[in-house]
Amino acid sequence: MFKRILVAVDGSATAHRGLKAAVALAKDQAAALDIVHVIDEAAMIPYLGDSAYVPAEYIEAMLEDLRKTGNAVLAKALKEAREAGVSATPALVESRGSTVAHAILRQARRLRPDVIVLGTHGRRGLRRFVMGSDAETVLRESSVPVLLVRPRGRLGATATDLPRTVASRAADARKAANTERSATSP
């Protein structure tokens, strides 16, 4: 069903859950996995403060630091995918003045995956409004299906819980059917 899967990683525990789900899905589907890490230039803003002038060398040094970190995140994700026997290709992309979500969507248009997998914090209400939701933007604007993997402890099943949940529900249904049959049998 899926021949190509795109997963975004940022080094967080939530993104790692998304990676694990993407690797499992790629292995199950014998699909190629594209792993993307987005360098978010907006992450530099807290470092810049209220400075009126920032030397170009300083900005380039910060970007280089973000690139090194991104490459380390990609190397770790690539190793995990390959250890699972999944063919994977890493990509380090820059947001280039847009959001992380739009950088992921640009990458998806370029690579044409069958599905996008993202870890999401599942923020709601004011926290989502203040912090934004890249996962929600990707979900809303993507032309391909998006699988959102929530952190453990949230209500509802997550992608990695799905096989256990489906198996558990199937067992409950069989048990109920057997109980019903035995109650109606002479």
CORZIJO-V872725 format. One record per residue. RES is the residue in one small letter. PSI is psi in whole degrees, -180 to 180 (* if undefined). OMEGA is omega in whole degrees, -180 to 180 (999 if undefined). NEAR is the number of other ideal C-beta (glycine too) atoms within 8 Angstrom. Layout:
{{RES & PSI & OMEGA & NEAR} {RES & PSI & OMEGA & NEAR}}
This chain:
{{m & -52 & 178 & 3} {f & 128 & 178 & 10} {k & -26 & -178 & 6} {r & 129 & -177 & 11} {i & 135 & 177 & 17} {l & 129 & 176 & 14} {v & 138 & 178 & 15} {a & 136 & 179 & 16} {v & 147 & 178 & 14} {d & 5 & 179 & 8} {g & -7 & -180 & 9} {s & 163 & 178 & 7} {a & -37 & 180 & 6} {t & -44 & 178 & 12} {a & -34 & 179 & 13} {h & -37 & 176 & 11} {r & -39 & 176 & 16} {g & -42 & 178 & 17} {l & -46 & 180 & 16} {k & -42 & 178 & 11} {a & -41 & 180 & 14} {a & -41 & 179 & 14} {v & -45 & 179 & 13} {a & -42 & 179 & 11} {l & -43 & 179 & 15} {a & -41 & 179 & 17} {k & -45 & -180 & 10} {d & -39 & -176 & 6} {q & -2 & -174 & 10} {a & 45 & -176 & 5} {a & 156 & 173 & 11} {a & 146 & -178 & 10} {l & 126 & 173 & 14} {d & 122 & -179 & 14} {i & 123 & -178 & 17} {v & 139 & 171 & 14} {h & 129 & -178 & 16} {v & 126 & 172 & 13} {i & 116 & -177 & 12} {d & 104 & -179 & 9} {e & -27 & 179 & 11} {a & -20 & 178 & 7} {a & -18 & 179 & 7} {m & -19 & -174 & 11} {i & -45 & 179 & 6} {p & -30 & 179 & 6} {y & -29 & -174 & 6} {l & -28 & 178 & 7} {g & -141 & -177 & 5} {d & 19 & -178 & 3} {s & 134 & 178 & 6} {a & -31 & -178 & 3} {y & 130 & 177 & 4} {v & 122 & -179 & 7} {p & 143 & -180 & 6} {a & -35 & 180 & 6} {e & -36 & -180 & 6} {y & -45 & 179 & 8} {i & -44 & 179 & 10} {e & -37 & 178 & 8} {a & -41 & 178 & 8} {m & -43 & 177 & 10} {l & -41 & 179 & 12} {e & -38 & 177 & 8} {d & -42 & 177 & 8} {l & -37 & 178 & 13} {r & -43 & 179 & 10} {k & -46 & 179 & 8} {t & -45 & 179 & 9} {g & -42 & 178 & 12} {n & -35 & 177 & 10} {a & -41 & 178 & 9} {v & -44 & 179 & 12} {l & -41 & -180 & 14} {a & -42 & 179 & 9} {k & -44 & 180 & 9} {a & -42 & 180 & 15} {l & -42 & 178 & 11} {k & -45 & -180 & 8} {e & -43 & 180 & 11} {a & -47 & -178 & 15} {r & -35 & 176 & 9} {e & -27 & 177 & 6} {a & -1 & 179 & 9} {g & 22 & -178 & 5} {v & 133 & 175 & 10} {s & 120 & -175 & 7} {a & 149 & 178 & 13} {t & 125 & 179 & 8} {p & 154 & 175 & 11} {a & 128 & 175 & 10} {l & 117 & -179 & 11} {v & 155 & 179 & 11} {e & 146 & -177 & 9} {s & -22 & 175 & 14} {r & 51 & 176 & 6} {g & -3 & 177 & 4} {s & -172 & 180 & 7} {t & 165 & 175 & 10} {v & -42 & -180 & 10} {a & -45 & -179 & 11} {h & -30 & 175 & 10} {a & -40 & 177 & 15} {i & -44 & 180 & 16} {l & -38 & 175 & 12} {r & -44 & 179 & 10} {q & -39 & 179 & 13} {a & -41 & 177 & 14} {r & -37 & -179 & 8} {r & -42 & -174 & 6} {l & -21 & -179 & 9} {r & 57 & 178 & 6} {p & 163 & 176 & 11} {d & -22 & 180 & 10} {v & 150 & 175 & 12} {i & 133 & 179 & 16} {v & 130 & -179 & 16} {l & 138 & 167 & 16} {g & 143 & 179 & 16} {t & 144 & 180 & 12} {h & -15 & 178 & 8} {g & 33 & 180 & 7} {r & 150 & 179 & 8} {r & 167 & 172 & 5} {g & -136 & -175 & 6} {l & -39 & 179 & 5} {r & -41 & 178 & 8} {r & -40 & -180 & 11} {f & -45 & -178 & 7} {v & -45 & -174 & 6} {m & -16 & -178 & 7} {g & 171 & 178 & 8} {s & 102 & 177 & 9} {d & -39 & -179 & 11} {a & -42 & 180 & 13} {e & -40 & 179 & 9} {t & -44 & 178 & 13} {v & -45 & 179 & 14} {l & -44 & -177 & 9} {r & -36 & -172 & 6} {e & -6 & -178 & 7} {s & 145 & 176 & 11} {s & -2 & 177 & 4} {v & 162 & 179 & 9} {p & 149 & 179 & 7} {v & 127 & 176 & 12} {l & 116 & 179 & 12} {l & 129 & -179 & 9} {v & 117 & -177 & 15} {r & 160 & 178 & 12} {p & 156 & 176 & 11} {r & 150 & 177 & 5} {g & -10 & 177 & 3} {r & 155 & 178 & 8} {l & 146 & 178 & 2} {g & 163 & -179 & 5} {a & 147 & 173 & 5} {t & 170 & -178 & 13} {a & -39 & -178 & 12} {t & -19 & 177 & 9} {d & -14 & -171 & 8} {l & -51 & -179 & 9} {p & -41 & 180 & 6} {r & -42 & -179 & 7} {t & -46 & 179 & 9} {v & -44 & 179 & 8} {a & -41 & 180 & 8} {s & -44 & 179 & 8} {r & -37 & 178 & 8} {a & -42 & 179 & 8} {a & -41 & 178 & 8} {d & -40 & 180 & 8} {a & -42 & 177 & 8} {r & -43 & 180 & 8} {k & -44 & 179 & 8} {a & -41 & 180 & 8} {a & -42 & 179 & 8} {n & -39 & 178 & 8} {t & -42 & 179 & 8} {e & -41 & 179 & 8} {r & -43 & -178 & 8} {s & -30 & 178 & 7} {a & -29 & -179 & 6} {t & -8 & -180 & 5} {s & 145 & 179 & 5} {p & * & 999 & 1}}
